[in-house]
C-alpha cells in the first residue's frame, strides 16, 4: 500500500497539478475573449473559475484582478473591492503587488471606503520596495486624503509626486505653484462645528441655523417658537390657563426640539457641500496626474 501511495505521489500528482494549471490558463483565455467583447458579467464568471483552478498565486492574482476590472467596468465598486480583497500577496513581485494594491485602493476609493483605500496605499508604500513604482500611487493617495479632510497632507503628497516626476524643471515649478495655490489657507473650507451649532440652537433658538449658514431657516425657527410662547402668554392673559399652556407650550416645544435636530442636519449638510465643492474643484487637476 505504501508503494502505491509513493508511486501516485511521484508519478501522478505532479501531472495532475500541471493539468490543472493548463485548464486554468485556458479558462483565463476564455475570460479574456469575453472581456474583449465587453461581456463583463460572463467574463467575471470565467475569471472566478480561473482563480479557483489556479494553483500558482501569480495566475490566481491575475484572474482576481481581471474579475475586479469586470466589476469596475459595470460601476459595481463594492463588488470590485470585495473581490480584490481576496488577493494574497505571497510570491508577487513589486510590479504585480503594486498593481493589485493600487486597484484595490482605487475600488475602495470609488466605493467611498476611504479607510480601506488609505490602508492599501500605506501597505503599498511599505511592501513595494521599488519607490519609483510606489510613488505613482500618490495622486490617488491625495484624493483619498482630500476625502478625509486631511488637505495639508494631500498637498505634501502631491508635491512629492511632482518632485519625482519626469517633467521638466519648469513644468514642475508650474505644477507646484498650482498645488500651493489650490491648498492655500484661505482656500481650505471652514467646516462648521456640529455640536456648537446644536448648543447655539438650544440656548438661543435660530442661532444654530444662522451659524450653519441658513439665515432664512434660523429666522423662521425663532419666529415659530416665539409664536408658541405668544400663544402660551395669550392663554394665561385670557385666563385659559390649561388650554393656553397646553397648546402654546406644546407648539413651542415641538419647534424647539425640532430646531435642534434640524440644526444638526443643516450643519452636516453645509460641511458636506463645502467639502464636495473643494474636493471636486481639485479632483480634475489631480486626475491629470494619475498614471495611465
N, C-alpha and C positions, 0 to 999 in steps of 0.2 A: 504493500500500500504506500509505503514511504517513497518507493522508487517511482510509482505512478505520479504522485504529487510533485516530486522533484522534476520528472520529465515534463509535466504540464508547466511548471514554473519556468523552466529553461527554454522550452521549445514553443509553447503555445501562447503564454501570456504576453510576451513582447510583441508578437504579431497581432494579438487582439488589440493592444493599445495602439499599434500602428494603424490598424484598420479603422479604429475609432477616429483617429486624427484625420485620416483620409476622408471619412464620411463628413466630419465637421467642416473640413475645407470645402467640400462640395456643397454643403448646406450654406456656407458663407457666400460662395459664388452665386447660388440661387438667390440669397437675400440681396446681394449687391445688384443683381439684374433687376429685381423688383424695385429696389430703391431708385435705380436709374429711370425706371418707368413711372416714378412718383407714386407708386402704390405703397405708401408708408405703413399702412396698417398690416398688410401681408408681409412686408419686408421685416417689420418688427417681430412678427411671429417666428420667421425663419432665423433671424438673428438670435432670438431667445433659444431656439433649438441648437444653434451652433454653440452658444455659450454653455448650454447644458452638456453637450457632447465633448467639448474641448477639455483635454487633459492638461495641455500647455496653457499656463496662465496668460502668456502674451496673446495667444489666439483668443482666449476667453475674454480678456480685457478689450481686445479689438471688437469682438462681437457685441459686448455690452455698450461700448461707446457708440457703435453704429445704431444700436437699438435706441439709445438716448437721442441720437440725431433724428430718428423717426418720430419720436415724441416732440422734439423741438420743432420739426417741420410742421407738425399739427398743432403747435402752440399749447401743448399739454405739458406745461412746465413742472407741475407737481409730479407727474408720472416720470418725466425725464430725471428729476432729482432723485426720486426713489430708485429708479433703475440704475443710475450711476453710483448710488451708494453701495451697490453690491460688489463693486470692484475691490479686489485686494491687490496690494502693491508689491508683493514679493516677486523678485525676478524681473522687474521692469527697469529698463534703462531710463536715463534722465529725460530723454525726448518723449517717451510714452507716458512716463509718470507725470510730466508737465502737462501733456495733452489731456490726460484723464482728469487730473485735479482741476485744471482750468475749465474744462467742460462741466464738471460737477459744480464748480463755483458759479459759472455762468447760469446754469439751470436753477441753482438756488437763488441767485440774484433775481432772475426773471420771475421766480415763484415768491418773491418777497421774503425769502428765508435768509435774512441778511446775516444772522449769526453763523449759520452753517456756511454761507458763502465766504465770510471772513475766515472761518476756521480752515476751509480748504486752501485759501490763499496763503495763510500762515504756514500750513503744512507744506505747501508747495515751496515756499521760501526756505523752510527748514530741511527738506529732504531732497530737493533737486540741487545737486552740487554745482551745476553749471549756472553761475549767477547771470551770465549774459542771456541765458534762456529764461530764467525765472523773472527777470526784470520786465519781460514782455507782458506779464500779468498786471503790472502796476496801473495802467489805465482802468481796468476793471476793478482793481482794488480801490481806486479813487472813487468810482461810482458807488461802491459798497459803503465806503466811509461817509460819503455825502448823505446816504440814506440813514446813517446812524448819527447825523448831526455833528460829525467829527470833521468839520471843514478845514481846520488848521492842519490836521494830519493828511487830509486829502490833498491839500496844496503841496505839502512836502513830498508826498509820494509822486505827484505829477512832475515836480521839479527834478526829482531823482531820475525819473524816466526820461525826461528831456535831456538831462545831462549825459545819460548813457546811450542816447540815440545816435544814429549815424548821420544826422543832419549837420549842415554847415554851422560854423560858429555864429554867423549872422542869423540863421534861422532859429538856432537855439536861443539866442538872446531875445529875438522877437516873441517866441512862444513863451519864454519865461516871463517877459513883461506882461503878456496877456493873462497868464495864470495869476501873477501878482495882483493885477487889476481886478480879475474876477473874484478873488478871495480877499480883497481889501476889507479892513474892519468895517467901513461904512456900508459895504455891500452885504455883509453877513446878516441874515434875518434876525430880528429881535423877537424871540418867541415869548409868548405870554405865559405867565405862571398860573397854571390852572387853579391851584389851591388858593393863591392870592385873589384870583377873580371870584371864587366862591365865598371867601371871607368878606370881601367888599360887599357882595350882594346880601350877605347875611346881616351886615352891620347897617349899611345904607342901601335900601333897595334900588336897583337900576344901575348902581355904580360899577358892578362887576361886568355887566354887558357893555357899558361905555368903555371900561378898561380894555375889554376884548376887541374893541373897535366897532361895536354895533350900537351907535348912538340912538337910532330910532327905536330899537328894542328896549334899550335902557329907559328911555323916556316913557314908552308905553307901559313898561313894567311898573315903574314907580307911580304912574297915573292910576293904573288899575288897583294897586294896593292902597293908594290914597282914597279911591272911591270906596273900597271896603271899609276903611276906617271911618270915612264920612258917613256911610250907612249906619255904622255902629253908633256914632255920635248922635246922628239924627234920631235913631230909635230911642236912645236914652232921653234926649231932649223932649221927644213927644210922649215919653213915658211908656213906650213899648219895649220895656227892658228885655224881656226874654226873647221876643222875636227879633228885635233890633240887634241885640248882641249875637244871637244865633246866626242870623242871615249875614250881617255885616262882617263879623269876625271870621265866619266860615269862608266868605268871599276873599277877605284879606289873606287868610292863612293859605288858601289854595294857591293864590298867585305868589305869595311869599315863598313857599316851598318849591313851587314850580319854577319860580325865577332863579333860585339857586341851582336847580337841576339844569335849567336852560343855559345858565351862565357857564357851567362846566362844559356842556356841549359846544357852545359858541367859542369858548377859548380853545378847545381842541380843534374845532373847525378852522379857526384863524391860524393856528400853528401849522396845521396840515396844508393850508393854502400857501402860507409863507414858504414852507419847506419845498412844496411842489414847484412853485414859481422859481425859487432859487436853483433847485437841483435840475429842473428841466432846462433852464436857460444855460446851464453849464454842460449839460449832457452832450449837446451837439458838438461842442469843442472836444470833449473827452473821447467821444466815439470816433473822431477823426484820427485819434492816436492809437486806437485798438489795432493790434496786428491782424492781418488778413488770415 
